[in-house]
């Protein structure tokens, strides 16, 4: 299988679905919101976008199965499985905030080999595949070369339904805030990872993440020269639902802060 050809096909599909999401945002009404759980919002836009992605990806790689946020496909592949978030940043979308994205990854057995993140409003498509550089709209990207935490801009995400670790999280947030250029909370983990890959952020950390939030971003950050670990410094990120992605230079410093509280 030619991964480059697969990726370019995914990019085109993501842009087509992104057009649909952009058009729906113009007329979207909050009375169309559904609740999957506490503060866990979804709409027909998420579901329809996922159906469009599943249909398109079926054509690109018919043997692959799907791991999807909205559960529109239950097909399981023996070798290949797509990991899809059709609208990462649903809350932003619903409230009219212009940061949300489509995230698509491909897993071969247990290895992530392809990642595509399409930031819908800026028309920025980040992508990478195993054995190749990472790209933004056709141009190669690399992580920042900032040497230390004090030279870094960080991103994070806030818990929206599981507040059991809120106190320690806020203590960590306060300590990091005093140790870097600043902290940002955009509202899309996929975008946070894409921005880390291209050097806009030096690091991103969050917990309680799902595979579809981060799978594509993991590939892109790594292929851009960055590092992705869990809060113990290990490789089991999706399994532990803990993620720290950095430019590689600040990983040790970040882990020292994180491990004081987690």
Order of alpha helices (4+ residues) and beta strands (2+ residues): alpha-beta-beta-alpha-beta-beta-alpha-beta-beta-beta-beta-beta-beta-alpha-beta-alpha-beta-alpha-beta-alpha-beta-alpha
